[in-house]
Structures are given as structure tokens and as C-alpha cells.
């Protein structure tokens, strides 16, 4: 979601009642709650025309007067508490409005990667691996980026060879994370970790770190490293997605995100994208790419990763087939 989208979401939620806004927040993940919450906290003066514009896009009518920004801190505190409960809301509010603490694997999902890295970096690599496989892949990747190269390589190797979490390991996580998962004796072995988990985490790493990690795994087990590489999917691999899959993907991706992502794409991939659009849409995209000007590599990589998230979701849903085998499904 771009800055304008975040601001629009913030204005919409600030225009709703606390109960309605809380219901919306319940449907969002930690990252979206934080980003929208931060956008809400930044709202100061919002004109009625701006509110009309936002509410109009949601087919709703704006009131004649708005108190948005008058007591945004109190509003956010009430809404997040209703949506998330005291513990999660308390920790997140500290990050949004400045100032707590929480524990447990679930709470780690609401923390920034640097803080999680600082919290767990001194633990045994096997414990760290067991923690990271419970988190979102991009968050786990960012956490790993804060480790030393040796620890990062060791943890990825352990994730790749992890075939489940035993109750005894969960007990150790309890000690590390303030007994958040107490009573793990009766917990069945959880199917977490493995080659795919390692590959998904590496997909969110920068190219340099990713290469170093793969080389380290190769030294340990070349076949394992190849299995990880086979599971990985990078932006240029969109060349292997059939036209039907590309067309489905384009319906899911926002134009501004696509423009930035394509700034770092090969000419061959750009042409594949253009071929799967209407002539008018392709011409507009070409013009937008030329008009965009230089873009930071970090921004390009960020948008590419967001699009790859969509690709993986669609692959899981069966809407997109990875590996260029999609056409084989049709006769």
C-alpha cells in the first residue's frame, strides 16, 4: 500500500466510529495495523473535500463536519485496544505513539525486526530457527539481516533441516519468550521449518546476503542448497509464468507498484508484461516508466517483493502456476 493509500485508509477509519474501525482492524495483520495506525497518528488537519474524496471512493457520504485529528491519540488507543486486546495494543501503541513490553511468539509478530533480533540473537541457533519459522517470512528475513554472517548462515541451515517443533523445543521457547507457550508437553509436533521455509525467508533477503547464505549451505550439503534454490522464486522468474498467469497477476497489482518494480526488471520481462496488457494499457505503462525517472534500488526491491507476495498467494490458490508449466494444464 503506497502513502496515498495509507492516508486514505487512515482518513476512512478516523471517519468511522470506534466500534466499526475496531472491526476493520481485527481483519488486518500486524504490519498493516502498524502502518495504518502510524498514518492515523500523523493526521492533523483534514479538509472536508479530502474526506468527501476518500469516502466517495468507498461509496459513502461524508458528514458536514469532521473532528479528525482532534484527539487522534485517544481514538487510536481505544480502537486498537478493542480490536487487539490490552497486551497487543499496548505494545503497538508504544511503537506508534511512543512508549511497553509484551512476550510470546505472537507478540514478536508485532515487534520491529531490529528489536526481535536484539532479543533473540544470544539464544542457541536452533532456538532462533524455531522462533523464526513461526513469523512472517519477510519479518524473519529482516531479523536475520541484523545477525552476524556466521549466525545468519547457521540459522538458515537449521531452518532448512528443521522438520518440526518438538514439545521440548517449545518449552525452551517458553523460557525465552516469557512462558507464552506454556503447557507444550501435550502439543503435537508442529509441521514448521524445512526447505521451503528457508527458501521463502531467503526470497526476502538482499542478493548479497542471499548468495553468502546459499554458499554456506553448499559447503554443508550441496544437495540441500540446490533444493533451497529450486524452491526460491525471484522477480525475473516471472518470465517462467505463462501468459494466463501474468494476466491474472496484473489484475491484482497496483499500477504504481508495477511501475517501480519494472524499473529494475530486464527488457525481456518488461516486454512479457506489455504483451499481456491491452495496447492502450501497455502504451500508458511504457510512458509512465519513462516519466518515472531514477528510483532507489531499495524501493525497486521492496515493490518487487510485494508483488512476489501476491504471486506466492496466487500460486497457493492455484491461480498462478510457477515454473512455466501453466500452459500444460490446458488442451
Secondary structure, DSSP 8 states (H G I E B T S, - for coil): --HHHHHHHHHHHHHS-HHHHHHHHHTS-HHHHHHHHHHHHH-----HHHHHHHHHHTT----S---TTSSHHHHHHHHHHHHH-HHHHHHHHHHHHT-----SHHHHTTS-HHHHHHHHTTS-HHHHHHHHTTS-HHHHHHHHHTS-HHHHHHHHHHHHT---B-HHHHHHHHHHTTTTT--GGG---B---SHHHHHHHHHTS-HHHHHHHHHHHHHH-HHHHHHHHHH---GGGGGGS-HHHHHHHHTTS-HHHHHHHHTTS-HHHHHHHHHTS-HHHHHHHHHHHHHH----HHHHHHHHHHHHHHHHHHHHHTSS-TTS-GGGG--
